[in-house]
Amino acid sequence: MSAKNHDEQRDPSSSAGLPALSRRSFLKALGVTSVASGVGLPLAAQAGAFAATAAGADASGPSDQCITTTLTINGRKQSVYADPRTTLLDALREHLQLTGTKKGCDHGQCGACTVHVNGRRVNACLSLLAMHEGDEVTTIEGLGSPDHLHPMQRAFLEHDGYQCGYCTSGQIMSAVAILKEPWGNGDAEIKEAMSGNICRCGAYKNILAAIRQVRKA
């Protein structure tokens, strides 16, 4: 009897009409199964458990803890129902669609999210919405309109005080705020006052010119 016929008689899969399984194929299959049982299945189980937990949290967690904050934004009274961990920036952008206020670093380092709260400039990314119950907030949308620009907005246009435009809203809001802040009249004082607003395009010279023009007026 040949070796081939001997293997076929010993292989029970042959009698079931299935292809014969060689020793090499059997060992490879055993190795894959061992890896799956030792690594794949626990990871899959953990992923499934994490997904179920996340789904449960989304369904019954934060939504049950939301609070309502009422404040005046650009002269209009608004009530926002949101998670208490929501920042003023995210409330403006995500809940009220006031996307003129930009999210830059989200760490209070670039100034792109600058808005006015009760007349003072703040970084909206560092301030929780829930802290502003009853406050008056002004964003770039409330500063002027295309038909009636604020003098600072007009000066930025005249002096080309922007390039990509991403930081421009925050730059203008800070520039308007320093008109009422006790800074000196020199360029050095203006630069210091605007140091919290970063322009990655480097349009600082033009921004300075725009601010200088409005302050003189």
Phi, psi and omega in degrees: 000135181285162179298324180297314180294325180297317178296320181295323179292326182280338185275111182295338181292336181293322182288342179267005179081013180261157180295146181294145181251115180284166179297321180296316179296322180297316181293321178297317180295322179295321179296316179297318180296320180296316178298317181296318181286331183273333185235306188298312184294315176301320178296319179296319179296318179296318179298319179296318179295319179296317180297319180295319179296316180297318180297320178295322180293320179293326185280322187233356184273267185305323184297331180280348184251005182295152179230162179255128177242128180249128180208169180256123182239119181054040176083002182240130180288130183228142173243125183242124178260110187206165175302138182298345178274359181292130177282162176299322179299311181293327177296316180296314186281312189271327183263327184248359178057031174267078190274005175294330175282120190264149172261110181260269181277335184063021179229013178073022185252345186248337178081003182296337183262017184298129174225173176255131175238115183053039175087357181245144181281139178220158172274112185295337182286342182259003186240129179283141178304318185298342180282351190247029174302122178081358182281163175252121183245135176239128176250178181300331179293335181263000183278322180194176179231165179305329180274337182222078182289146170292147180308326179289322176296318179295321180293321177299322178292315183295325183259008180053053184277030179203159174231281177288335177087354185293323182271353191300318180302312179294322178299314182294318180297320177292319181298321177292322182296321184287350175296334180252001180265152185281068176255155177289177184268351183281164180297324181297321179292321178296317179298319179295318181296330182261010186294341178278357180248116184262134173247106183290343177278343178081034181271030186299321181299317181288324177297317178300318180296320180294316180294319180299320181297315183290322180293324177291324180291000000 
